[in-house]
């Protein structure tokens, strides 16, 4: 071979090496991150690999996979390499199929774990999003454990210890509830509690589907905020032996139709689409604002939704979703031991599921680094309950008119409007809701429904089949009838303001003063007075004001202090009103107050 021919072959090999597709591009294509068209655009004009890598970084930034902070973090190491005139080493022959990555042999001794890198900027206050709309990314579960063929498992959770003082806690609970649920005795019943049962743990799981556009994940989560144990070796120490209880247990399927459109399906117990999208940043999590305007629930369900990315400078996304959920009403049967067996029959006895829907609009309000996108959310619920009276329980005066028994139904209906506005210096969370029969969602002052016996004569009552409500029989214009049951109507909401103090005062992101935050909160839940007056000593409304200070020492440990004022006002104006005023210290009272102080230590893993 002549010298000229050898030079030509060498130049051809170098050109082929320079034109070869970057293996990273091929890997991203195989995982569904890049489309064929995007790969072609990266290779158009036969650029060198340095230029391909420039284009790739810009494309990933445009797709929202890399943030501006990510790109800046690449510059010290990546940009000089990309700008180098020396081409990267690549195979002499370009392959049409991506090649498998070489399998690294395990080292004889595990290397020391690198210390976590300090953030480049102090993050803004992030909303607590129980139901995020962004599709779950494939292989997003960084596995701590692998099971079988391709199942990844990652544990998570936190350990939480709290010291709590209440100036008034008539119910004896270690979490706040509306007042006037019971009399307080000779004084206001102050209480002190120490608890660790708010600790929580769970597991994220993922199973790899053959299709790069399909992601299958699941979650199971539990805490110790349920019942207390009753056993011979626990009776004396029951107060520190709370039982494990289920919070979440669901499987989720995400499928990407295109770079802009994705579909998801959830089956199992999750946060409800109605009312649960927005929760406040507060310390007390053993019931977050029960009866004080928060409104939320976790419930078994089947849910589907579509996320459509509309793009633009603000990265607008739109997600409508629909769910059928367990029809539950939080009834209180006279036989509490049969709560699970009978207490929830009235929803199931309607023979139909509860219907819920949610519409979410998401956009980037503040483009500063480490700021979450904003969301505007609307949700809706509709359900029906049915109380059944057996023939043997019908009052004798009405047995001939109802020889086979009787039933009466009532409707639950409600809606919410929720807003989450994160910015670099303040994060605003708010919710407004209105509806009827909101007891199961911890609203409406825990009222469900009442018997409207107005206009009836010769009334008599009977217990429903499940023992959780009373049904009224009477005569209307001489005709035997069942009194209709009316749901108690309610409305309420909250506003929560979060201030990243360390960011506002320009603290060093790598220093110990980078984790200070301040939160202000106000919430209110109100049952319509004309409905609440049907209950003796009825609660009219309850509100809650709180100031919370948090210090995040590092990525694991957080110290928190919260000072709150809880109040409940009666639905009536005086003891001479219909059904009178409730009792406090044995005296008819219009208002109850509890000044609550709570200090907590949180270890997150």
C-alpha positions as CSV (number, residue, x, y, z in Angstrom):
1,X,0.0,0.0,0.0
2,X,1.3,3.4,-1.0
3,X,2.0,6.1,1.6
4,X,-0.8,8.2,0.0
5,X,-3.4,5.4,0.4
6,X,-2.4,5.0,4.1
7,X,-2.9,8.7,4.7
8,X,-6.3,8.6,3.0
9,X,-7.4,5.6,5.1
10,X,-6.3,7.3,8.3
11,X,-8.2,10.5,7.5
12,X,-11.3,8.5,6.7
13,X,-11.0,6.7,10.0
14,X,-10.6,10.0,11.9
15,X,-13.7,11.4,10.1
16,X,-15.7,8.4,10.9
17,X,-14.7,8.6,14.5
18,X,-15.6,12.3,14.7
19,X,-19.0,11.6,13.0
20,X,-19.9,8.8,15.3
21,X,-22.9,9.4,17.4
22,X,-22.2,10.2,21.1
23,X,-23.0,7.0,23.1
24,X,-24.8,9.2,25.7
25,X,-27.2,10.3,22.9
26,X,-27.8,6.7,22.0
27,X,-28.5,5.8,25.6
28,X,-31.0,8.7,26.1
29,X,-32.7,7.6,22.9
30,X,-33.0,4.0,24.1
31,X,-34.6,5.2,27.4
32,X,-37.2,7.3,25.6
33,X,-35.7,10.7,26.6
34,X,-34.9,11.6,23.1
35,X,-36.9,11.0,19.9
36,X,-35.6,9.9,16.5
37,X,-36.1,13.5,15.2
38,X,-34.2,15.0,18.1
39,X,-31.3,12.6,17.6
40,X,-31.3,13.5,13.9
41,X,-31.2,17.2,14.8
42,X,-28.3,16.7,17.1
43,X,-26.4,15.0,14.3
44,X,-27.4,17.3,11.5
45,X,-24.5,19.0,9.7
46,X,-22.2,16.1,10.9
47,X,-20.9,18.1,13.9
48,X,-18.0,16.9,16.0
49,X,-18.9,15.3,19.3
50,X,-18.0,18.4,21.2
51,X,-20.7,20.3,19.3
52,X,-23.1,17.4,19.7
53,X,-22.7,17.6,23.5
54,X,-23.3,21.3,23.4
55,X,-26.5,20.7,21.5
56,X,-27.5,17.9,23.8
57,X,-27.2,20.1,26.9
58,X,-29.2,22.8,25.3
59,X,-31.9,20.4,24.3
60,X,-32.2,18.8,27.7
61,X,-32.5,22.3,29.2
62,X,-35.3,23.1,26.8
63,X,-37.1,19.9,27.7
64,X,-37.0,20.8,31.3
65,X,-34.7,17.8,32.3
66,X,-31.8,20.1,33.1
67,X,-32.3,23.4,35.0
68,X,-30.3,26.5,34.6
69,X,-28.5,25.6,37.8
70,X,-27.7,22.2,36.4
71,X,-26.2,23.7,33.3
72,X,-24.1,26.1,35.3
73,X,-22.9,23.3,37.4
74,X,-21.7,21.5,34.3
75,X,-19.7,24.4,33.0
76,X,-16.5,24.0,35.2
77,X,-16.1,20.4,34.2
78,X,-18.0,19.9,31.0
79,X,-17.6,23.1,29.0
80,X,-13.8,23.1,28.9
81,X,-13.9,19.5,27.8
82,X,-16.5,20.3,25.1
83,X,-14.6,23.3,23.9
84,X,-11.4,21.3,23.6
85,X,-10.0,20.9,20.1
86,X,-8.9,17.3,20.9
87,X,-11.7,15.0,19.8
88,X,-13.0,12.4,22.3
89,X,-12.0,8.8,21.8
90,X,-14.8,6.9,19.9
91,X,-15.0,3.7,18.0
92,X,-13.5,3.7,14.5
93,X,-16.7,2.4,13.1
94,X,-20.1,3.9,13.9
95,X,-22.7,1.4,15.1
96,X,-26.3,1.6,14.0
97,X,-27.5,0.0,17.3
98,X,-26.5,1.3,20.8
99,X,-23.9,-0.9,22.4
100,X,-24.4,-2.4,25.9
101,X,-22.4,-0.6,28.5
102,X,-19.5,-2.7,30.0
103,X,-20.3,-4.3,33.3
104,X,-18.1,-3.0,36.1
105,X,-16.7,-5.6,38.4
106,X,-17.5,-5.0,42.1
107,X,-14.5,-3.7,44.0
108,X,-13.0,-5.8,46.7
109,X,-13.9,-3.1,49.2
110,X,-16.8,-0.7,48.9
111,X,-15.5,2.9,48.4
112,X,-16.3,5.5,50.9
113,X,-19.5,7.5,50.3
114,X,-18.9,11.0,49.1
115,X,-20.2,13.8,51.3
116,X,-23.4,15.4,50.0
117,X,-22.7,18.5,48.0
118,X,-24.0,21.8,49.4
119,X,-26.6,23.5,47.1
120,X,-25.6,26.4,45.0
121,X,-28.6,28.4,46.1
122,X,-31.0,28.2,49.1
123,X,-34.3,26.7,47.8
124,X,-37.6,28.6,48.0
125,X,-40.4,27.1,50.1
126,X,-41.8,24.2,48.2
127,X,-45.5,23.4,48.4
128,X,-46.6,20.1,50.0
129,X,-48.0,18.4,46.9
130,X,-49.8,15.1,47.7
131,X,-50.8,14.7,44.1
132,X,-48.1,16.0,41.7
133,X,-49.0,16.1,38.0
134,X,-45.6,15.5,36.5
135,X,-45.3,12.0,35.0
136,X,-43.2,9.6,37.0
137,X,-39.9,9.2,35.1
138,X,-38.6,5.8,34.2
139,X,-35.9,4.4,36.6
140,X,-36.7,7.3,39.0
141,X,-36.6,5.0,42.0
142,X,-32.9,4.9,43.0
143,X,-32.9,1.4,44.4
144,X,-31.6,0.5,47.8
145,X,-32.7,-3.1,47.1
146,X,-33.5,-5.1,44.0
147,X,-36.0,-7.9,44.0
148,X,-36.4,-10.5,41.3
149,X,-36.1,-9.4,37.7
150,X,-35.9,-5.6,37.6
151,X,-37.9,-4.6,40.7
152,X,-36.3,-1.7,42.5
153,X,-37.2,-0.9,46.1
154,X,-36.3,2.3,48.0
155,X,-37.3,2.9,51.7
156,X,-38.1,6.4,53.0
157,X,-39.6,8.1,55.9
158,X,-39.0,10.1,59.0
159,X,-38.7,9.9,62.8
160,X,-40.5,12.6,64.6
161,X,-40.5,13.4,68.3
162,X,-42.8,16.2,69.8
163,X,-43.4,18.0,73.1
164,X,-46.9,19.6,73.2
165,X,-48.7,21.8,75.7
166,X,-52.4,22.7,75.3
167,X,-54.2,25.3,77.5
168,X,-57.4,23.4,76.9
169,X,-57.9,19.9,75.6
170,X,-61.2,18.5,76.9
171,X,-61.0,15.4,74.7
172,X,-57.7,14.3,76.1
173,X,-56.2,14.0,72.6
174,X,-52.5,14.7,71.7
175,X,-53.7,16.6,68.6
176,X,-56.2,19.5,68.3
177,X,-59.9,19.1,67.6
178,X,-62.7,21.7,67.5
179,X,-64.1,22.7,70.9
180,X,-67.5,21.8,72.4
181,X,-67.1,18.1,71.6
182,X,-67.3,17.6,75.4
183,X,-67.4,19.7,78.5
184,X,-64.0,20.5,80.0
185,X,-64.7,19.8,83.7
186,X,-64.1,22.4,86.5
187,X,-61.3,24.1,84.5
188,X,-60.2,24.3,80.9
189,X,-58.4,20.9,81.0
190,X,-54.9,21.9,80.1
191,X,-52.7,19.0,79.0
192,X,-49.1,18.1,78.2
193,X,-48.1,15.4,75.8
194,X,-44.9,13.8,74.5
195,X,-45.2,11.6,71.4
196,X,-43.2,9.8,68.8
197,X,-46.1,8.1,67.1
198,X,-46.1,10.6,64.2
199,X,-43.1,8.8,62.8
200,X,-43.6,7.4,59.3
201,X,-42.0,5.0,56.9
202,X,-42.7,3.7,53.4
203,X,-41.4,2.0,50.3
204,X,-41.3,3.2,46.7
205,X,-41.2,0.4,44.2
206,X,-40.6,0.3,40.4
207,X,-40.8,-2.6,37.9
208,X,-39.2,-2.0,34.5
209,X,-41.5,-2.5,31.5
210,X,-40.0,-3.6,28.1
211,X,-41.4,-0.3,26.6
212,X,-39.2,2.7,27.3
213,X,-42.4,4.9,27.3
214,X,-44.1,2.9,30.1
215,X,-43.3,3.3,33.8
216,X,-44.8,1.1,36.5
217,X,-44.4,2.3,40.1
218,X,-46.0,1.7,43.5
219,X,-45.9,3.0,47.0
220,X,-46.8,1.6,50.4
221,X,-46.7,3.9,53.5
222,X,-47.6,3.6,57.1
223,X,-47.4,5.4,60.4
224,X,-48.3,4.9,64.1
225,X,-51.1,7.4,64.4
226,X,-53.9,4.8,64.5
227,X,-55.3,2.8,67.3
228,X,-53.5,1.9,70.5
229,X,-52.8,-1.8,71.3
230,X,-55.0,-3.7,73.8
231,X,-53.2,-6.8,75.0
232,X,-52.2,-8.2,78.4
233,X,-48.6,-7.2,77.9
234,X,-49.6,-3.7,76.7
235,X,-52.6,-2.5,78.8
236,X,-50.6,-0.7,81.4
237,X,-48.3,1.0,78.8
238,X,-50.8,1.5,76.0
239,X,-50.1,5.2,75.8
240,X,-46.7,4.6,74.3
241,X,-47.6,1.5,72.2
242,X,-49.7,2.8,69.3
243,X,-50.4,0.4,66.4
244,X,-49.1,0.6,62.9
245,X,-51.7,1.8,60.4
246,X,-51.9,2.1,56.6
247,X,-51.6,5.5,54.9
248,X,-51.0,4.8,51.3
249,X,-50.9,1.6,49.2
250,X,-51.2,2.0,45.4
251,X,-49.8,1.0,42.0
252,X,-49.3,3.6,39.3
253,X,-48.9,3.2,35.5
254,X,-47.5,6.1,33.4
255,X,-47.3,6.0,29.6
256,X,-45.8,8.7,27.4
257,X,-47.6,9.1,24.1
258,X,-45.2,11.9,23.1
259,X,-43.0,14.5,24.5
260,X,-46.0,16.6,25.3
261,X,-48.7,14.1,26.2
262,X,-48.7,11.4,28.9
263,X,-51.4,9.2,30.6
264,X,-51.5,7.8,34.1
265,X,-53.6,5.4,36.1
266,X,-53.6,4.9,39.9
267,X,-55.3,2.0,41.7
268,X,-55.2,1.6,45.5
269,X,-55.3,3.9,48.5
270,X,-54.0,7.4,47.8
271,X,-54.9,11.0,48.6
272,X,-58.3,11.9,47.2
273,X,-58.4,14.2,44.1
274,X,-61.1,16.2,45.8
275,X,-59.7,18.6,48.4
276,X,-56.3,16.9,49.1
277,X,-54.0,18.7,46.6
278,X,-52.9,21.5,48.9
279,X,-51.9,21.1,52.5
280,X,-50.2,23.7,54.8
281,X,-46.6,23.6,56.0
282,X,-47.2,23.0,59.7
283,X,-45.7,20.9,62.6
284,X,-48.7,19.0,63.8
285,X,-49.4,16.1,61.4
286,X,-51.6,13.9,63.6
287,X,-54.6,15.2,61.7
288,X,-53.7,18.3,59.8
289,X,-56.2,21.0,60.8
290,X,-59.0,18.6,61.5
291,X,-62.2,20.8,61.6
292,X,-60.1,23.9,61.1
293,X,-60.3,24.5,57.4
294,X,-57.7,22.2,55.8
295,X,-60.0,19.5,54.2
296,X,-58.3,16.4,53.0
297,X,-58.6,12.6,53.0
298,X,-56.8,9.4,51.8
299,X,-59.2,6.8,50.4
300,X,-59.2,3.6,48.2
301,X,-59.8,4.7,44.5
302,X,-59.2,4.1,40.9
303,X,-58.0,7.2,39.1
304,X,-57.0,8.1,35.5
305,X,-55.6,11.4,34.1
306,X,-53.8,13.0,31.2
307,X,-50.9,15.5,31.5
308,X,-50.6,17.8,28.5
309,X,-47.5,20.0,28.2
310,X,-48.4,23.2,26.5
311,X,-44.8,24.5,26.6
312,X,-43.9,28.1,26.3
313,X,-41.6,30.2,28.4
314,X,-43.5,29.3,31.6
315,X,-43.7,25.5,30.8
316,X,-47.5,25.4,31.1
317,X,-49.0,22.0,31.9
318,X,-52.7,21.0,32.1
319,X,-54.0,17.9,33.9
320,X,-57.6,16.7,34.0
321,X,-58.3,13.6,36.0
322,X,-61.3,11.5,37.1
323,X,-61.6,9.0,40.0
324,X,-64.1,6.6,41.5
325,X,-63.5,6.3,45.2
326,X,-64.9,4.4,48.2
327,X,-68.2,5.9,49.3
328,X,-67.4,6.6,53.0
329,X,-69.0,9.0,55.5
330,X,-67.2,8.6,58.8
331,X,-70.3,7.4,60.6
332,X,-70.2,6.7,64.3
333,X,-72.3,3.6,65.1
334,X,-73.6,3.0,68.6
335,X,-71.6,-0.2,68.7
336,X,-68.1,1.2,68.1
337,X,-66.6,-2.3,67.9
338,X,-68.6,-2.8,64.7
339,X,-67.3,0.4,63.1
340,X,-65.5,-1.4,60.2
341,X,-68.2,-3.9,59.7
342,X,-71.3,-1.7,59.9
343,X,-70.3,1.9,60.4
344,X,-69.6,2.6,56.7
345,X,-72.6,0.8,55.2
346,X,-74.5,3.9,54.4
347,X,-72.2,4.9,51.6
348,X,-71.9,1.3,50.3
349,X,-75.6,0.7,50.6
350,X,-76.2,3.4,48.0
351,X,-74.9,0.8,45.5
352,X,-72.7,3.3,43.7
353,X,-69.2,4.7,44.0
354,X,-68.3,8.3,44.9
355,X,-67.3,10.4,41.9
356,X,-64.4,12.8,42.0
357,X,-62.7,15.0,39.4
358,X,-59.7,17.4,39.4
359,X,-58.3,20.0,37.0
360,X,-54.8,21.3,37.5
361,X,-52.9,24.0,35.6
362,X,-49.2,24.3,36.3
363,X,-46.8,26.9,35.2
364,X,-43.4,28.4,36.2
365,X,-44.3,31.7,38.0
366,X,-40.8,32.6,39.2
367,X,-37.9,31.5,37.0
368,X,-35.3,32.0,39.7
369,X,-33.3,28.8,40.6
370,X,-34.7,26.3,43.1
371,X,-38.3,27.6,42.8
372,X,-41.1,25.1,42.2
373,X,-43.8,25.7,39.6
374,X,-47.2,27.3,40.5
375,X,-50.5,25.5,40.4
376,X,-54.2,26.4,40.1
377,X,-56.5,23.5,41.1
378,X,-60.2,22.9,40.9
379,X,-61.8,19.7,42.4
380,X,-65.3,18.2,42.7
381,X,-67.0,15.4,44.5
382,X,-70.5,13.8,44.4
383,X,-71.7,10.9,46.4
384,X,-74.8,9.4,48.0
385,X,-75.6,7.7,51.3
386,X,-78.6,5.5,52.2
387,X,-79.9,4.7,55.7
388,X,-81.8,1.4,55.9
389,X,-84.4,0.5,58.6
390,X,-85.3,-3.2,58.8
391,X,-88.9,-4.2,59.0
392,X,-88.4,-5.5,62.5
393,X,-87.2,-2.0,63.6
394,X,-90.0,0.0,62.0
395,X,-92.1,1.6,64.8
396,X,-95.3,-0.3,65.3
397,X,-97.6,2.6,64.4
398,X,-96.0,2.7,60.9
399,X,-95.4,-1.0,60.4
400,X,-98.5,-1.4,58.1
401,X,-97.3,1.4,55.9
402,X,-93.7,0.0,55.7
403,X,-94.1,-3.8,56.1
404,X,-90.8,-4.4,54.3
405,X,-88.8,-1.7,56.1
406,X,-87.8,1.7,54.9
407,X,-84.8,3.7,53.6
408,X,-83.9,7.4,53.2
409,X,-81.0,8.9,51.1
410,X,-79.0,12.1,51.2
411,X,-76.4,13.6,48.8
412,X,-72.8,14.8,49.3
413,X,-71.6,17.4,46.9
414,X,-68.6,19.7,47.1
415,X,-66.0,21.6,45.3
416,X,-62.6,23.4,46.0
417,X,-60.5,26.0,44.4
418,X,-56.8,25.8,45.4
419,X,-53.8,28.0,44.6
420,X,-50.1,27.4,45.1
421,X,-47.8,30.3,44.3
422,X,-44.1,29.6,45.0
423,X,-41.6,32.5,44.5
424,X,-38.0,33.0,45.6
425,X,-39.1,35.1,48.7
426,X,-42.6,33.9,49.6
427,X,-44.7,30.9,48.9
428,X,-48.5,31.3,49.1
429,X,-50.8,28.3,49.6
430,X,-54.5,28.7,49.8
431,X,-57.7,26.7,49.5
432,X,-61.5,27.5,49.5
433,X,-64.1,24.8,49.7
434,X,-67.9,24.6,49.9
435,X,-70.2,21.6,50.1
436,X,-72.4,19.3,52.2
437,X,-71.8,16.3,54.4
438,X,-68.1,17.1,54.7
439,X,-67.5,15.0,57.9
440,X,-65.4,12.3,56.2
441,X,-63.1,15.1,54.8
442,X,-62.7,16.6,58.3
443,X,-64.9,19.6,57.5
444,X,-68.3,21.0,58.3
445,X,-67.5,20.8,62.0
446,X,-67.7,17.0,61.7
447,X,-71.5,17.1,61.2
448,X,-73.0,14.8,58.6
449,X,-76.8,15.1,58.2
450,X,-80.0,15.6,60.2
451,X,-83.6,14.5,60.0
452,X,-85.8,17.3,58.8
453,X,-89.0,16.5,60.7
454,X,-90.6,19.9,60.2
455,X,-94.3,19.6,59.3
456,X,-94.6,16.0,60.6
457,X,-96.9,14.9,63.3
458,X,-97.0,11.7,65.4
459,X,-93.3,11.1,65.0
460,X,-91.4,8.0,66.1
461,X,-87.8,7.0,65.6
462,X,-85.9,3.9,64.6
463,X,-82.2,3.0,64.4
464,X,-80.7,2.4,61.0
465,X,-79.4,-1.1,60.1
466,X,-75.8,-0.2,60.8
467,X,-76.6,1.5,64.1
468,X,-75.0,4.7,63.0
469,X,-78.0,7.0,62.6
470,X,-81.6,7.6,63.5
471,X,-84.5,7.6,61.1
472,X,-87.7,9.6,61.8
473,X,-91.2,8.4,60.8
474,X,-94.2,10.6,60.9
475,X,-97.5,11.8,59.3
476,X,-97.6,14.5,56.7
477,X,-101.2,15.5,56.1
478,X,-102.2,12.2,57.6
479,X,-99.9,10.1,55.2
480,X,-97.2,8.0,56.8
481,X,-93.8,9.1,55.6
482,X,-90.1,9.1,56.4
483,X,-88.5,12.4,57.3
484,X,-85.9,13.4,54.7
485,X,-82.3,13.6,55.8
486,X,-80.5,16.8,54.9
487,X,-76.8,17.1,54.7
488,X,-75.1,19.8,56.8
489,X,-73.8,22.5,54.5
490,X,-70.3,24.0,55.1
491,X,-67.6,26.1,53.7
492,X,-64.1,27.1,54.7
493,X,-60.4,27.2,53.7
494,X,-57.0,28.4,54.7
495,X,-54.0,30.6,53.6
496,X,-50.4,29.6,54.5
497,X,-47.5,31.9,53.9
498,X,-43.9,30.5,53.8
499,X,-40.8,32.7,54.0
500,X,-37.3,31.2,53.3
501,X,-35.6,33.5,55.8
502,X,-32.1,32.3,55.0
503,X,-32.6,33.1,51.3
504,X,-34.2,36.4,52.0
505,X,-31.3,37.5,54.2
506,X,-28.8,36.1,51.7
507,X,-27.2,33.4,53.9
508,X,-24.4,31.3,52.7
509,X,-26.0,28.1,51.1
510,X,-23.0,26.1,52.4
511,X,-23.3,27.4,55.9
512,X,-25.2,26.4,59.0
513,X,-27.6,29.4,58.7
514,X,-29.0,28.2,55.4
515,X,-32.0,26.4,56.8
516,X,-34.2,29.0,58.5
517,X,-37.9,29.3,57.5
518,X,-41.0,31.0,58.8
519,X,-44.6,30.1,58.2
520,X,-47.8,32.0,59.0
521,X,-51.2,30.2,58.8
522,X,-54.9,30.9,59.1
523,X,-57.7,28.4,58.5
524,X,-61.4,28.4,59.1
525,X,-64.2,25.8,58.9
526,X,-67.8,26.8,59.2
527,X,-71.1,24.8,59.3
528,X,-74.1,26.8,58.2
529,X,-75.7,28.0,61.5
530,X,-79.3,27.1,60.4
531,X,-78.1,23.5,59.8
532,X,-75.9,23.2,62.9
533,X,-78.7,24.4,65.2
534,X,-80.4,21.0,64.7
535,X,-77.8,19.6,67.0
536,X,-77.9,20.3,70.7
537,X,-75.2,22.8,71.7
538,X,-74.0,23.0,68.1
539,X,-70.6,24.2,67.0
540,X,-70.9,27.0,64.4
541,X,-67.3,27.5,63.2
542,X,-63.7,26.9,64.2
543,X,-60.6,28.8,63.2
544,X,-56.9,28.3,63.6
545,X,-53.9,30.7,63.6
546,X,-50.3,29.5,63.7
547,X,-46.8,30.8,63.6
548,X,-44.1,28.2,62.8
549,X,-40.3,28.4,62.8
550,X,-38.2,25.7,61.2
551,X,-34.4,25.3,61.3
552,X,-33.1,22.6,58.9
553,X,-29.6,21.8,60.2
554,X,-28.8,19.6,57.3
555,X,-30.5,17.4,54.7
556,X,-31.6,15.0,57.5
557,X,-32.3,16.9,60.7
558,X,-34.9,19.7,61.3
559,X,-35.9,21.5,64.4
560,X,-39.4,23.0,64.5
561,X,-41.5,25.2,66.9
562,X,-45.1,26.1,66.4
563,X,-47.4,28.4,68.4
564,X,-51.1,28.1,67.6
565,X,-54.4,29.5,68.7
566,X,-57.5,27.3,68.1
567,X,-61.0,28.6,68.6
568,X,-64.5,27.3,68.3
569,X,-67.7,29.4,68.4
570,X,-71.2,28.1,69.1
571,X,-73.9,28.2,66.4
572,X,-76.3,29.8,68.8
573,X,-76.2,33.2,70.4
574,X,-77.6,32.4,73.8
575,X,-78.8,29.5,76.0
576,X,-82.4,30.5,75.1
577,X,-81.8,29.8,71.4
578,X,-82.9,26.5,69.8
579,X,-80.9,23.7,71.4
580,X,-79.0,26.1,73.6
581,X,-75.3,26.9,74.1
582,X,-72.6,24.2,74.6
583,X,-71.0,23.8,78.0
584,X,-67.5,24.8,79.0
585,X,-66.4,24.4,82.6
586,X,-70.0,23.4,83.2
587,X,-71.2,26.9,82.0
588,X,-73.1,27.6,78.7
589,X,-70.4,29.3,76.6
590,X,-70.2,30.9,73.2
591,X,-66.4,30.4,72.6
592,X,-63.7,27.9,73.4
593,X,-59.9,28.6,73.0
594,X,-56.8,26.5,73.1
595,X,-53.3,28.1,73.0
596,X,-51.1,25.3,71.8
597,X,-47.2,25.1,71.9
598,X,-45.4,22.3,70.1
599,X,-41.6,21.6,69.7
600,X,-40.5,18.8,67.4
601,X,-37.4,17.2,66.1
602,X,-37.5,15.5,62.7
603,X,-35.0,13.1,61.2
604,X,-35.8,12.4,57.5
605,X,-34.3,9.5,55.5
